[in-house]
Amino acid sequence: MSYAYLFKYIIIGDTGVGKSCLLLQFTDKRFQPVHDLTIGVEFGARMITIDGKQIKLQIWDTAGQEAFRSITRSYYRGAAGALLVYDITRRETFNHLTTWLEDARQHSNSNMVIMLIGNKSDLETRREVKKEEGEAFAHEHGLIFMETSAKTAANVEEAFINTAKEIYEKIQEGVFDINNEANGIKIGPQHSPTNASLPSSGQGAGQGGGCC
Amino acid sequence: MANSESEDFESADEGIVSKSQEGSSQLSTSAASSASLIGHADSETASTASSKKETLDQSHGDFVPLAPVNPESLGAKPKMPLTGRGKSYSKHRSNINNADTSDSVVPSSNDPINQAPSRKGRSGSNKLGVKISPSAVVKSELGPPDSNKCKGNTDSPWSNNLSNLNANEENQDVHDSFQPLLDKLASLDCVEASDEVIDTTTDKAVSNWGSWGSWGMNTILSGASSVSSHVTQSLSTMSSVIESGLGAVEPEEMAKLSVEEAKPRPPKPIDTAQGNPAFSDQASSSFNVMGNVLKFVESTGEMIVSSGLNTLETIGKKTMDVLQEGDPGLKRKRALFSREPDKPTLSQILKEARNRGELEDRERAQAKKATRAHFETLFDDYKGMIHLEALEMLSNTCQLKLEAKLVALSGTPLVEFQRKLIQIKEKCDIPDDDEDEEEDRGTIDILERDLTAAMRGLLVPVSHTKLIRVSEDTDTWLATMRCIQDEDSQNDNDEWVDEEEVSEETDPQNALREIHQQAIRALARFTAAVAEHFHKTAELLLLKEEHDSLLECQSVVMMTSALCSRVSSVAARFSELLSASANMLDSTQVDHNDVNLLITNVFLEASNSSSYIQDASLLLIPVLQLGAVQ
């Protein structure tokens, strides 16, 4: 599947806020109430269309556990967008946002688009963090804000797609240098491989040529 | 298509214009030229429904000359008794007046809106001919008392009935049925003859019915019945009348009525003109069938139908007006519909789109076919590339940390540190002396044994089940293919089975390609699983608190060589399968150069796969080094 651009996203936030569920909902359109703890990082990908262009979102779903913090930091580099997730039913996940944000800003490029997500909006009765607080935090730190529910899929699509739109706008404005892959944006393959040749990888493949 | 449509537009457009003409042509048979005046007035009233007041004034203005016309058309008799009435009767007088005019002045039927009632009137007049004049006299006598009554009781059905009777029945009948009433009423008021009063009557009627505009005017002119005054004064009354009225009207009658209504609508004046005599016959005959009681019902039905059609007509005319606004003759709109010669037709566009779509489909199918056997694409699809990328990032981070430590050190610790790093690097060198191991190292059992040992040495909880599962899938596929081949070779002697098989393998080249694709897919999938495995191993190694670095290095080496052996084993088996399949086919059927190319490609991608695996293991070195120096 060819694409015009590839955007690298990272999903960050405390453990158990529903990062992996958000990804699963976005890529597979399903919800898994019990999810294995993420080890290091997991990946997801989906094609979206913005402005008539096919954009591949390559999503790095990081582990939220403190133990993996040093590892996951390595993965921030080269992300074009970040979803910073907290759980509206757990105040402490909201309180940790500042740390996460500092981490993200420190280890990624400054143009990275960050979307703040208050997840589990379906659990209104157990809400501990008001929507206004999330909005205020986002406003203060220049983030986009949205409350989502990975369970009901509310706003999940929007969260991923709005982030992509923001990135796309930045590309149009020339803020992102799309030729620098450290920005987390890759230009899609111009031509999909044809059956005329079977290109071999550069690594270790001494013999050239192909068949068919 | 487009042309005929535009013609339709044109004719419809002309239809409206010609309506007044049509009306006048109808009238020319029975009524004077003033009728056409009224016809104009009607069509105008309907078409400019937005300005009701104006229309009313206008139609009223047109109506004035009507008064003198009536006597002309009917031998000057009926109007005379009407004159000189008091204003108090004006409203209902107008109804009577209507009845009169319906008898005498067909012109009102110009307006197609009120065709049904007016036709009745006309048919009556046609049939009765001279007889009407006495009846008109009767009516004129009847008029004032009737209207009086109506005023008192608001008994519109009564008056309606009366007017209908007046219009259509023999004088004698009217006399008979209403003599007592007439006598009684006649005493109440005198009958005066004055044209002036007719004017005032009309005037008054117009002002009374002013609120419902053209419809009311039409009713006045057609003089269908006086029930209209009440029916229209309140919608609720109307609806109740509709209910009771419609329920009783015979469906045939209704159908006939609506057909009659519809007739004048098509914009061909000739049709309507021709239809007139037959129509009036129909109407009169059906009328005769109706009893006295049904008369009321019928007239109510007519009213309803005519008012409904009135509304439709008004809407239609209004629509045409809006359409024609600023676009006289609908020229621009017609141009919009007509086809421009230089523009491509829809069918052409569709054809081109289909051709383009087919071409794209073909290209896509070709690209897909190519992708199916493209190692890099498949490796990426199985997420091998991204795991490798993540591993590389991790490795780089470790490298940076090591360098940072290195910079901080000096003297003996630095030497010691460097020695450690080099030692690990050396330990991780993968021996490429696989030659001595003749045993089949690529089997799943051996692979599993090696992997388990390696993971035990690394002491990280990374499961290798995925690697095993992928390998098993490949083995199963290969086994199945071999089974099929064996069967094929066995069945070579049994001709009947052979024929069956041949039909399946219509294109031997395709069968070989299928095997090749499967080989590449298996390699890509396995390599991707390996990349993931190495990536997870690296992550968990970084989390480990204590390290036995030497053992770790050994384990990594063991794991790497086991995986590489597996790759070459898989490649070899696929190549065997390919050549075996090719050998089974006739040399005429298959080009052996092609087969060799396929086999070469499998080995090429296998070495490619091994490179990825070895690269991954090299990326582990900084991770191991970092563990060793912590």
Contacts between the chains, C-beta under 8 A, distances in Angstrom:
chain1	res1	chain2	res2	distance
A	39	B	536	6.1
A	39	B	539	6.2
A	39	B	540	7.0
A	40	B	390	7.6
A	40	B	535	7.3
A	40	B	536	6.7
A	40	B	539	3.6
A	40	B	540	7.9
A	41	B	390	5.8
A	41	B	539	7.8
A	43	B	383	5.5
A	43	B	386	5.1
A	43	B	387	7.5
A	43	B	390	7.9
A	58	B	386	6.8
A	60	B	390	7.5
A	67	B	543	5.9
A	68	B	539	7.5
A	68	B	543	7.3
A	70	B	542	7.2
A	71	B	394	6.7
A	71	B	539	5.4
A	71	B	542	5.7
A	71	B	543	7.3
A	73	B	397	7.7
A	74	B	393	5.0
A	74	B	394	5.2
A	74	B	396	7.5
A	74	B	397	4.1
A	75	B	390	6.2
A	75	B	393	6.0
A	75	B	394	8.0
A	77	B	393	6.5
A	78	B	393	7.9
A	192	B	367	4.6
A	192	B	370	7.8
A	192	B	371	6.9
A	193	B	367	7.0
A	193	B	370	5.1
A	193	B	371	6.2
A	193	B	374	5.1
A	193	B	377	6.6
A	194	B	366	6.7
A	194	B	367	6.4
A	194	B	370	5.4
A	195	B	366	5.6
A	195	B	367	7.8
A	195	B	369	5.7
A	195	B	370	3.8
A	196	B	370	7.9
A	198	B	370	7.6
A	198	B	373	6.3
A	198	B	374	6.4
A	198	B	375	7.8
A	198	B	601	5.9
A	199	B	374	7.3
A	199	B	376	7.0
A	200	B	375	7.5
A	200	B	604	5.8
A	200	B	605	7.3
A	200	B	608	6.2
A	201	B	375	7.1
A	201	B	376	5.8
A	201	B	608	4.9
A	201	B	611	7.2
A	201	B	612	7.9
A	203	B	608	6.8
A	203	B	611	4.4
A	203	B	612	6.9
A	203	B	615	6.6
A	204	B	607	6.0
A	204	B	608	6.4
A	204	B	610	7.1
A	204	B	611	3.1
A	204	B	614	7.7
A	205	B	604	6.1
A	205	B	607	6.3
A	205	B	608	5.2
A	205	B	611	7.2
A	207	B	600	7.5
A	207	B	604	5.9
A	209	B	600	7.8
A	210	B	597	7.5
A	210	B	601	6.1
A	210	B	604	8.0
A	211	B	516	7.8
A	211	B	594	7.0
A	211	B	597	3.1
A	211	B	598	5.3
A	211	B	600	6.6
A	211	B	601	4.6
A	212	B	373	7.6
A	212	B	513	7.4
A	212	B	594	7.4
A	212	B	597	6.9
A	212	B	598	7.4
